[in-house]
Amino acid sequence: MMNEDGQLVDLYIPRKCSATNNLIPAKDHASVQFNIGSIDDSGVYVTGDYKTVAFCGVIRKMGETDQAMNRLMVKDKIIKLTKAEREEKDRREEKEKAKRK
């Protein structure tokens, strides 16, 4: 909620899990949030520029946080897939196309 001056005055703003898009409840003490800093071409951190990702406790409990983080970073073009990962992804996509036909 905004006040008359346009400032945010809510006491609690819920987060969403970056992997599942589910709301992370306040009592989910297993959830984590990361700020991934942006770097320039020479590998130096660009001050104040970062991407925030949050993961709920369910994803962490299943051990899927690493895979979800890699998927998000590849989607945002922060990291690249290795040749083996690209080939595996292509095989999975071909299987999905074959199932749909």
N, CA, C and O atoms as a Tinker XYZ file with bonds, in Angstrom:
   404  protein
     1  N      0.846000   -1.163000    0.000000    73     2
     2  CA     0.000000    0.000000    0.000000    64     1     3
     3  C      0.902000    1.240000    0.000000    63     2     4     5
     4  O      1.967000    1.251000    0.616000    81     3
     5  N      0.450000    2.279000   -0.704000    73     3     6
     6  CA     1.207000    3.525000   -0.791000    64     5     7
     7  C      0.524000    4.591000    0.065000    63     6     8     9
     8  O     -0.703000    4.643000    0.155000    81     7
     9  N      1.330000    5.426000    0.682000    73     7    10
    10  CA     0.754000    6.552000    1.417000    64     9    11
    11  C      0.588000    7.744000    0.484000    63    10    12    13
    12  O      0.804000    7.622000   -0.721000    81    11
    13  N      0.214000    8.876000    1.022000    73    11    14
    14  CA    -0.042000   10.062000    0.208000    64    13    15
    15  C      1.213000   10.576000   -0.488000    63    14    16    17
    16  O      1.127000   11.199000   -1.546000    81    15
    17  N      2.387000   10.314000    0.106000    73    15    18
    18  CA     3.650000   10.762000   -0.481000    64    17    19
    19  C      4.195000    9.800000   -1.534000    63    18    20    21
    20  O      5.232000   10.067000   -2.141000    81    19
    21  N      3.502000    8.683000   -1.754000    73    19    22
    22  CA     3.943000    7.708000   -2.743000    64    21    23
    23  C      4.962000    6.716000   -2.207000    63    22    24    25
    24  O      5.604000    6.018000   -2.991000    81    23
    25  N      5.126000    6.636000   -0.892000    73    23    26
    26  CA     6.075000    5.698000   -0.284000    64    25    27
    27  C      5.366000    4.400000    0.056000    63    26    28    29
    28  O      4.194000    4.404000    0.431000    81    27
    29  N      6.077000    3.289000   -0.076000    73    27    30
    30  CA     5.548000    1.973000    0.245000    64    29    31
    31  C      5.503000    1.818000    1.760000    63    30    32    33
    32  O      6.525000    1.993000    2.424000    81    31
    33  N      4.340000    1.494000    2.319000    73    31    34
    34  CA     4.201000    1.437000    3.773000    64    33    35
    35  C      3.760000    0.071000    4.285000    63    34    36    37
    36  O      3.430000   -0.061000    5.463000    81    35
    37  N      3.746000   -0.949000    3.425000    73    35    38
    38  CA     3.369000   -2.287000    3.881000    64    37    39
    39  C      4.422000   -2.817000    4.844000    63    38    40    41
    40  O      5.618000   -2.595000    4.655000    81    39
    41  N      3.967000   -3.520000    5.878000    73    39    42
    42  CA     4.891000   -4.095000    6.846000    64    41    43
    43  C      5.570000   -5.350000    6.309000    63    42    44    45
    44  O      6.712000   -5.643000    6.664000    81    43
    45  N      4.871000   -6.085000    5.457000    73    43    46
    46  CA     5.422000   -7.330000    4.931000    64    45    47
    47  C      5.076000   -7.439000    3.457000    63    46    48    49
    48  O      3.912000   -7.318000    3.077000    81    47
    49  N      6.074000   -7.666000    2.634000    73    47    50
    50  CA     5.869000   -7.889000    1.208000    64    49    51
    51  C      6.320000   -9.312000    0.910000    63    50    52    53
    52  O      7.514000   -9.600000    0.990000    81    51
    53  N      5.396000  -10.215000    0.567000    73    51    54
    54  CA     5.780000  -11.606000    0.327000    64    53    55
    55  C      6.656000  -11.746000   -0.914000    63    54    56    57
    56  O      6.529000  -10.994000   -1.880000    81    55
    57  N      7.544000  -12.726000   -0.856000    73    55    58
    58  CA     8.408000  -13.028000   -2.008000    64    57    59
    59  C      7.804000  -14.173000   -2.794000    63    58    60    61
    60  O      6.967000  -14.918000   -2.283000    81    59
    61  N      8.236000  -14.311000   -4.052000    73    59    62
    62  CA     7.834000  -15.431000   -4.881000    64    61    63
    63  C      9.054000  -16.277000   -5.192000    63    62    64    65
    64  O     10.146000  -15.759000   -5.423000    81    63
    65  N      8.850000  -17.584000   -5.193000    73    63    66
    66  CA     9.922000  -18.499000   -5.544000    64    65    67
    67  C     10.246000  -18.331000   -7.026000    63    66    68    69
    68  O      9.345000  -18.352000   -7.865000    81    67
    69  N     11.514000  -18.165000   -7.347000    73    67    70
    70  CA    11.930000  -17.970000   -8.733000    64    69    71
    71  C     11.769000  -19.237000   -9.568000    63    70    72    73
    72  O     11.636000  -19.160000  -10.789000    81    71
    73  N     11.781000  -20.392000   -8.926000    73    71    74
    74  CA    11.680000  -21.660000   -9.654000    64    73    75
    75  C     10.226000  -22.076000   -9.890000    63    74    76    77
    76  O      9.903000  -22.606000  -10.954000    81    75
    77  N      9.349000  -21.844000   -8.914000    73    75    78
    78  CA     7.975000  -22.331000   -9.009000    64    77    79
    79  C      6.934000  -21.229000   -9.126000    63    78    80    81
    80  O      5.774000  -21.515000   -9.423000    81    79
    81  N      7.311000  -19.998000   -8.903000    73    79    82
    82  CA     6.403000  -18.839000   -8.888000    64    81    83
    83  C      5.360000  -18.915000   -7.788000    63    82    84    85
    84  O      4.355000  -18.206000   -7.848000    81    83
    85  N      5.569000  -19.752000   -6.790000    73    83    86
    86  CA     4.681000  -19.802000   -5.638000    64    85    87
    87  C      5.101000  -18.733000   -4.637000    63    86    88    89
    88  O      6.279000  -18.386000   -4.543000    81    87
    89  N      4.131000  -18.216000   -3.890000    73    87    90
    90  CA     4.461000  -17.279000   -2.830000    64    89    91
    91  C      5.223000  -17.998000   -1.723000    63    90    92    93
    92  O      4.914000  -19.142000   -1.393000    81    91
    93  N      6.206000  -17.335000   -1.160000    73    91    94
    94  CA     6.973000  -17.892000   -0.052000    64    93    95
    95  C      6.378000  -17.335000    1.230000    63    94    96    97
    96  O      6.472000  -16.132000    1.477000    81    95
    97  N      5.766000  -18.182000    2.053000    73    95    98
    98  CA     5.152000  -17.673000    3.280000    64    97    99
    99  C      6.191000  -17.178000    4.277000    63    98   100   101
   100  O      7.362000  -17.551000    4.202000    81    99
   101  N      5.763000  -16.350000    5.195000    73    99   102
   102  CA     6.668000  -15.771000    6.190000    64   101   103
   103  C      7.281000  -16.846000    7.087000    63   102   104   105
   104  O      8.388000  -16.666000    7.595000    81   103
   105  N      6.584000  -17.944000    7.282000    73   103   106
   106  CA     7.069000  -19.000000    8.182000    64   105   107
   107  C      7.947000  -20.033000    7.483000    63   106   108   109
   108  O      8.348000  -21.014000    8.110000    81   107
   109  N      8.250000  -19.845000    6.225000    73   107   110
   110  CA     9.129000  -20.763000    5.496000    64   109   111
   111  C     10.577000  -20.390000    5.817000    63   110   112   113
   112  O     11.198000  -19.599000    5.106000    81   111
   113  N     11.095000  -20.962000    6.880000    73   111   114
   114  CA    12.441000  -20.618000    7.344000    64   113   115
   115  C     13.536000  -21.318000    6.537000    63   114   116   117
   116  O     14.719000  -21.046000    6.742000    81   115
   117  N     13.157000  -22.212000    5.627000    73   115   118
   118  CA    14.145000  -22.886000    4.783000    64   117   119
   119  C     14.371000  -22.148000    3.467000    63   118   120   121
   120  O     15.244000  -22.526000    2.686000    81   119
   121  N     13.592000  -21.099000    3.219000    73   119   122
   122  CA    13.738000  -20.366000    1.961000    64   121   123
   123  C     14.998000  -19.501000    1.986000    63   122   124   125
   124  O     15.466000  -19.089000    3.047000    81   123
   125  N     15.533000  -19.236000    0.797000    73   123   126
   126  CA    16.737000  -18.410000    0.669000    64   125   127
   127  C     16.540000  -17.402000   -0.446000    63   126   128   129
   128  O     15.716000  -17.586000   -1.343000    81   127
   129  N     17.321000  -16.327000   -0.366000    73   127   130
   130  CA    17.304000  -15.305000   -1.413000    64   129   131
   131  C     18.744000  -14.953000   -1.733000    63   130   132   133
   132  O     19.553000  -14.736000   -0.831000    81   131
   133  N     19.066000  -14.895000   -3.029000    73   131   134
   134  CA    20.406000  -14.558000   -3.477000    64   133   135
   135  C     20.359000  -13.293000   -4.325000    63   134   136   137
   136  O     19.414000  -13.083000   -5.085000    81   135
   137  N     21.368000  -12.464000   -4.196000    73   135   138
   138  CA    21.568000  -11.331000   -5.091000    64   137   139
   139  C     22.774000  -11.671000   -5.953000    63   138   140   141
   140  O     23.891000  -11.783000   -5.447000    81   139
   141  N     22.554000  -11.837000   -7.250000    73   139   142
   142  CA    23.610000  -12.191000   -8.189000    64   141   143
   143  C     24.100000  -10.895000   -8.832000    63   142   144   145
   144  O     23.375000  -10.268000   -9.604000    81   143
   145  N     25.315000  -10.502000   -8.516000    73   143   146
   146  CA    25.862000   -9.245000   -9.007000    64   145   147
   147  C     26.224000   -9.291000  -10.476000    63   146   148   149
   148  O     26.683000  -10.313000  -10.987000    81   147
   149  N     26.012000   -8.167000  -11.150000    73   147   150
   150  CA    26.391000   -8.037000  -12.561000    64   149   151
   151  C     27.855000   -7.616000  -12.645000    63   150   152   153
   152  O     28.352000   -6.878000  -11.795000    81   151
   153  N     28.535000   -8.097000  -13.681000    73   151   154
   154  CA    29.925000   -7.718000  -13.889000    64   153   155
   155  C     30.076000   -7.134000  -15.289000    63   154   156   157
   156  O     29.290000   -7.427000  -16.190000    81   155
   157  N     31.096000   -6.309000  -15.453000    73   155   158
   158  CA    31.344000   -5.730000  -16.776000    64   157   159
   159  C     32.251000   -6.661000  -17.581000    63   158   160   161
   160  O     32.550000   -7.769000  -17.135000    81   159
   161  N     32.686000   -6.225000  -18.750000    73   159   162
   162  CA    33.484000   -7.063000  -19.640000    64   161   163
   163  C     34.826000   -7.460000  -19.046000    63   162   164   165
   164  O     35.379000   -8.496000  -19.415000    81   163
   165  N     35.361000   -6.654000  -18.129000    73   163   166
   166  CA    36.653000   -6.979000  -17.519000    64   165   167
   167  C     36.499000   -7.814000  -16.250000    63   166   168   169
   168  O     37.496000   -8.126000  -15.598000    81   167
   169  N     35.264000   -8.182000  -15.889000    73   167   170
   170  CA    35.036000   -9.041000  -14.734000    64   169   171
   171  C     34.922000   -8.307000  -13.420000    63   170   172   173
   172  O     35.062000   -8.919000  -12.361000    81   171
   173  N     34.671000   -7.010000  -13.457000    73   171   174
   174  CA    34.559000   -6.207000  -12.244000    64   173   175
   175  C     33.075000   -5.996000  -11.935000    63   174   176   177
   176  O     32.277000   -5.727000  -12.833000    81   175
   177  N     32.717000   -6.121000  -10.655000    73   175   178
   178  CA    31.335000   -5.945000  -10.208000    64   177   179
   179  C     30.853000   -4.531000  -10.498000    63   178   180   181
   180  O     31.533000   -3.553000  -10.189000    81   179
   181  N     29.670000   -4.438000  -11.098000    73   179   182
   182  CA    29.045000   -3.142000  -11.358000    64   181   183
   183  C     28.258000   -2.783000  -10.105000    63   182   184   185
   184  O     27.257000   -3.428000   -9.794000    81   183
   185  N     28.699000   -1.767000   -9.391000    73   183   186
   186  CA    28.132000   -1.411000   -8.090000    64   185   187
   187  C     26.636000   -1.139000   -8.188000    63   186   188   189
   188  O     26.183000   -0.332000   -8.999000    81   187
   189  N     25.879000   -1.838000   -7.336000    73   187   190
   190  CA    24.440000   -1.630000   -7.242000    64   189   191
   191  C     23.618000   -2.345000   -8.297000    63   190   192   193
   192  O     22.391000   -2.246000   -8.274000    81   191
   193  N     24.232000   -3.047000   -9.203000    73   191   194
   194  CA    23.493000   -3.746000  -10.255000    64   193   195
   195  C     23.518000   -5.241000   -9.964000    63   194   196   197
   196  O     24.577000   -5.867000   -9.993000    81   195
   197  N     22.347000   -5.812000   -9.683000    73   195   198
   198  CA    22.266000   -7.237000   -9.365000    64   197   199
   199  C     20.896000   -7.775000   -9.718000    63   198   200   201
   200  O     19.949000   -7.018000   -9.933000    81   199
   201  N     20.804000   -9.100000   -9.774000    73   199   202
   202  CA    19.541000   -9.797000  -10.009000    64   201   203
   203  C     19.240000  -10.604000   -8.757000    63   202   204   205
   204  O     20.106000  -11.311000   -8.244000    81   203
   205  N     18.016000  -10.499000   -8.269000    73   203   206
   206  CA    17.606000  -11.205000   -7.063000    64   205   207
   207  C     16.814000  -12.447000   -7.432000    63   206   208   209
   208  O     15.883000  -12.382000   -8.234000    81   207
   209  N     17.189000  -13.588000   -6.841000    73   207   210
   210  CA    16.428000  -14.826000   -6.999000    64   209   211
   211  C     16.121000  -15.373000   -5.611000    63   210   212   213
   212  O     16.937000  -15.267000   -4.696000    81   211
   213  N     14.941000  -15.954000   -5.467000    73   211   214
   214  CA    14.522000  -16.532000   -4.186000    64   213   215
   215  C     14.026000  -17.945000   -4.438000    63   214   216   217
   216  O     13.387000  -18.220000   -5.454000    81   215
   217  N     14.325000  -18.835000   -3.507000    73   215   218
   218  CA    13.886000  -20.224000   -3.611000    64   217   219
   219  C     13.170000  -20.627000   -2.333000    63   218   220   221
   220  O     13.634000  -20.337000   -1.231000    81   219
   221  N     12.027000  -21.302000   -2.492000    73   219   222
   222  CA    11.259000  -21.749000   -1.337000    64   221   223
   223  C     11.910000  -22.990000   -0.719000    63   222   224   225
   224  O     12.759000  -23.637000   -1.332000    81   223
   225  N     11.498000  -23.299000    0.489000    73   223   226
   226  CA    12.058000  -24.434000    1.205000    64   225   227
   227  C     11.782000  -25.759000    0.544000    63   226   228   229
   228  O     12.579000  -26.689000    0.672000    81   227
   229  N     10.659000  -25.873000   -0.169000    73   227   230
   230  CA    10.308000  -27.136000   -0.841000    64   229   231
   231  C     11.339000  -27.459000   -1.921000    63   230   232   233
   232  O     11.781000  -28.602000   -2.039000    81   231
   233  N     11.722000  -26.455000   -2.707000    73   231   234
   234  CA    12.727000  -26.668000   -3.751000    64   233   235
   235  C     14.057000  -27.063000   -3.123000    63   234   236   237
   236  O     14.749000  -27.946000   -3.630000    81   235
   237  N     14.415000  -26.415000   -2.025000    73   235   238
   238  CA    15.670000  -26.750000   -1.357000    64   237   239
   239  C     15.621000  -28.159000   -0.776000    63   238   240   241
   240  O     16.613000  -28.886000   -0.830000    81   239
   241  N     14.472000  -28.550000   -0.220000    73   239   242
   242  CA    14.333000  -29.879000    0.373000    64   241   243
   243  C     14.476000  -30.972000   -0.679000    63   242   244   245
   244  O     15.031000  -32.036000   -0.403000    81   243
   245  N     13.970000  -30.710000   -1.896000    73   243   246
   246  CA    14.076000  -31.683000   -2.980000    64   245   247
   247  C     15.467000  -31.698000   -3.595000    63   246   248   249
   248  O     15.772000  -32.584000   -4.394000    81   247
   249  N     16.320000  -30.736000   -3.244000    73   247   250
   250  CA    17.664000  -30.678000   -3.805000    64   249   251
   251  C     17.692000  -30.119000   -5.211000    63   250   252   253
   252  O     18.595000  -30.439000   -5.984000    81   251
   253  N     16.724000  -29.294000   -5.559000    73   251   254
   254  CA    16.603000  -28.769000   -6.908000    64   253   255
   255  C     17.095000  -27.328000   -7.045000    63   254   256   257
   256  O     16.988000  -26.741000   -8.121000    81   255
   257  N     17.628000  -26.758000   -5.975000    73   255   258
   258  CA    18.033000  -25.351000   -6.012000    64   257   259
   259  C     19.135000  -25.104000   -7.032000    63   258   260   261
   260  O     19.077000  -24.126000   -7.778000    81   259
   261  N     20.125000  -25.966000   -7.075000    73   259   262
   262  CA    21.246000  -25.782000   -7.993000    64   261   263
   263  C     20.780000  -25.839000   -9.438000    63   262   264   265
   264  O     21.171000  -25.002000  -10.251000    81   263
   265  N     19.951000  -26.816000   -9.761000    73   263   266
   266  CA    19.439000  -26.954000  -11.116000    64   265   267
   267  C     18.558000  -25.755000  -11.490000    63   266   268   269
   268  O     18.641000  -25.239000  -12.605000    81   267
   269  N     17.726000  -25.324000  -10.559000    73   267   270
   270  CA    16.855000  -24.177000  -10.824000    64   269   271
   271  C     17.677000  -22.901000  -11.014000    63   270   272   273
   272  O     17.371000  -22.085000  -11.883000    81   271
   273  N     18.710000  -22.733000  -10.205000    73   271   274
   274  CA    19.577000  -21.554000  -10.336000    64   273   275
   275  C     20.265000  -21.558000  -11.698000    63   274   276   277
   276  O     20.309000  -20.528000  -12.371000    81   275
   277  N     20.801000  -22.703000  -12.110000    73   275   278
   278  CA    21.451000  -22.794000  -13.420000    64   277   279
   279  C     20.472000  -22.492000  -14.548000    63   278   280   281
   280  O     20.812000  -21.785000  -15.496000    81   279
   281  N     19.250000  -23.031000  -14.445000    73   279   282
   282  CA    18.245000  -22.793000  -15.477000    64   281   283
   283  C     17.909000  -21.300000  -15.585000    63   282   284   285
   284  O     17.801000  -20.766000  -16.689000    81   283
   285  N     17.746000  -20.634000  -14.452000    73   283   286
   286  CA    17.442000  -19.203000  -14.457000    64   285   287
   287  C     18.601000  -18.378000  -15.005000    63   286   288   289
   288  O     18.386000  -17.421000  -15.748000    81   287
   289  N     19.822000  -18.743000  -14.642000    73   287   290
   290  CA    20.983000  -17.981000  -15.099000    64   289   291
   291  C     21.225000  -18.181000  -16.599000    63   290   292   293
   292  O     21.668000  -17.256000  -17.279000    81   291
   293  N     20.938000  -19.383000  -17.121000    73   291   294
   294  CA    21.054000  -19.624000  -18.565000    64   293   295
   295  C     19.982000  -18.818000  -19.294000    63   294   296   297
   296  O     20.251000  -18.222000  -20.337000    81   295
   297  N     18.762000  -18.801000  -18.742000    73   295   298
   298  CA    17.673000  -18.053000  -19.361000    64   297   299
   299  C     17.994000  -16.557000  -19.432000    63   298   300   301
   300  O     17.652000  -15.898000  -20.414000    81   299
   301  N     18.645000  -16.023000  -18.405000    73   299   302
   302  CA    19.014000  -14.602000  -18.365000    64   301   303
   303  C     20.356000  -14.325000  -19.032000    63   302   304   305
   304  O     20.842000  -13.195000  -19.016000    81   303
   305  N     20.956000  -15.369000  -19.621000    73   303   306
   306  CA    22.236000  -15.269000  -20.331000    64   305   307
   307  C     23.370000  -14.775000  -19.436000    63   306   308   309
   308  O     24.233000  -14.011000  -19.867000    81   307
   309  N     23.349000  -15.226000  -18.182000    73   307   310
   310  CA    24.436000  -14.916000  -17.256000    64   309   311
   311  C     25.513000  -15.989000  -17.355000    63   310   312   313
   312  O     26.703000  -15.694000  -17.247000    81   311
   313  N     25.090000  -17.244000  -17.562000    73   311   314
   314  CA    26.036000  -18.339000  -17.792000    64   313   315
   315  C     25.646000  -19.049000  -19.081000    63   314   316   317
   316  O     24.533000  -18.873000  -19.575000    81   315
   317  N     26.557000  -19.849000  -19.627000    73   315   318
   318  CA    26.291000  -20.614000  -20.841000    64   317   319
   319  C     26.293000  -22.098000  -20.521000    63   318   320   321
   320  O     26.976000  -22.544000  -19.599000    81   319
   321  N     25.527000  -22.857000  -21.288000    73   319   322
   322  CA    25.532000  -24.306000  -21.149000    64   321   323
   323  C     26.805000  -24.878000  -21.756000    63   322   324   325
   324  O     27.339000  -24.333000  -22.723000    81   323
   325  N     27.289000  -25.978000  -21.186000    73   323   326
   326  CA    28.407000  -26.681000  -21.786000    64   325   327
   327  C     27.890000  -27.455000  -22.995000    63   326   328   329
   328  O     26.680000  -27.565000  -23.191000    81   327
   329  N     28.795000  -27.987000  -23.797000    73   327   330
   330  CA    28.401000  -28.730000  -24.993000    64   329   331
   331  C     27.544000  -29.939000  -24.613000    63   330   332   333
   332  O     26.536000  -30.210000  -25.265000    81   331
   333  N     27.932000  -30.662000  -23.572000    73   331   334
   334  CA    27.173000  -31.836000  -23.145000    64   333   335
   335  C     25.775000  -31.437000  -22.659000    63   334   336   337
   336  O     24.803000  -32.141000  -22.934000    81   335
   337  N     25.668000  -30.326000  -21.944000    73   335   338
   338  CA    24.369000  -29.866000  -21.458000    64   337   339
   339  C     23.471000  -29.432000  -22.618000    63   338   340   341
   340  O     22.266000  -29.678000  -22.594000    81   339
   341  N     24.049000  -28.791000  -23.628000    73   339   342
   342  CA    23.270000  -28.383000  -24.799000    64   341   343
   343  C     22.744000  -29.606000  -25.536000    63   342   344   345
   344  O     21.588000  -29.634000  -25.958000    81   343
   345  N     23.605000  -30.632000  -25.691000    73   343   346
   346  CA    23.181000  -31.853000  -26.381000    64   345   347
   347  C     22.060000  -32.554000  -25.615000    63   346   348   349
   348  O     21.098000  -33.032000  -26.217000    81   347
   349  N     22.182000  -32.614000  -24.291000    73   347   350
   350  CA    21.145000  -33.226000  -23.457000    64   349   351
   351  C     19.834000  -32.448000  -23.571000    63   350   352   353
   352  O     18.762000  -33.046000  -23.667000    81   351
   353  N     19.918000  -31.136000  -23.562000    73   351   354
   354  CA    18.724000  -30.295000  -23.699000    64   353   355
   355  C     18.058000  -30.535000  -25.056000    63   354   356   357
   356  O     16.835000  -30.647000  -25.137000    81   355
   357  N     18.858000  -30.614000  -26.113000    73   355   358
   358  CA    18.318000  -30.869000  -27.452000    64   357   359
   359  C     17.617000  -32.218000  -27.515000    63   358   360   361
   360  O     16.553000  -32.339000  -28.123000    81   359
   361  N     18.218000  -33.248000  -26.880000    73   359   362
   362  CA    17.591000  -34.579000  -26.865000    64   361   363
   363  C     16.254000  -34.549000  -26.142000    63   362   364   365
   364  O     15.282000  -35.145000  -26.607000    81   363
   365  N     16.198000  -33.848000  -24.991000    73   363   366
   366  CA    14.945000  -33.747000  -24.247000    64   365   367
   367  C     13.874000  -33.025000  -25.065000    63   366   368   369
   368  O     12.714000  -33.438000  -25.084000    81   367
   369  N     14.271000  -31.947000  -25.738000    73   367   370
   370  CA    13.310000  -31.208000  -26.557000    64   369   371
   371  C     12.794000  -32.053000  -27.712000    63   370   372   373
   372  O     11.612000  -31.974000  -28.049000    81   371
   373  N     13.662000  -32.866000  -28.332000    73   371   374
   374  CA    13.231000  -33.744000  -29.418000    64   373   375
   375  C     12.255000  -34.795000  -28.914000    63   374   376   377
   376  O     11.284000  -35.120000  -29.597000    81   375
   377  N     12.507000  -35.333000  -27.708000    73   375   378
   378  CA    11.576000  -36.314000  -27.120000    64   377   379
   379  C     10.226000  -35.669000  -26.875000    63   378   380   381
   380  O      9.191000  -36.276000  -27.150000    81   379
   381  N     10.220000  -34.445000  -26.361000    73   379   382
   382  CA     8.960000  -33.742000  -26.097000    64   381   383
   383  C      8.185000  -33.502000  -27.392000    63   382   384   385
   384  O      6.964000  -33.658000  -27.425000    81   383
   385  N      8.886000  -33.125000  -28.451000    73   383   386
   386  CA     8.230000  -32.920000  -29.744000    64   385   387
   387  C      7.642000  -34.215000  -30.263000    63   386   388   389
   388  O      6.539000  -34.227000  -30.810000    81   387
   389  N      8.380000  -35.318000  -30.093000    73   387   390
   390  CA     7.899000  -36.617000  -30.563000    64   389   391
   391  C      6.646000  -37.055000  -29.783000    63   390   392   393
   392  O      5.742000  -37.661000  -30.358000    81   391
   393  N      6.591000  -36.754000  -28.495000    73   391   394
   394  CA     5.421000  -37.110000  -27.676000    64   393   395
   395  C      4.190000  -36.326000  -28.115000    63   394   396   397
   396  O      3.079000  -36.855000  -28.105000    81   395
   397  N      4.381000  -35.079000  -28.497000    73   395   398
   398  CA     3.263000  -34.228000  -28.887000    64   397   399
   399  C      2.630000  -34.656000  -30.208000    63   398   400   401
   400  O      1.444000  -34.421000  -30.437000    81   399
   401  N      3.430000  -35.291000  -31.085000    73   399   402
   402  CA     2.925000  -35.690000  -32.412000    64   401   403
   403  C      2.115000  -36.937000  -32.366000    63   402   404
   404  O      1.626000  -37.394000  -33.400000    81   403
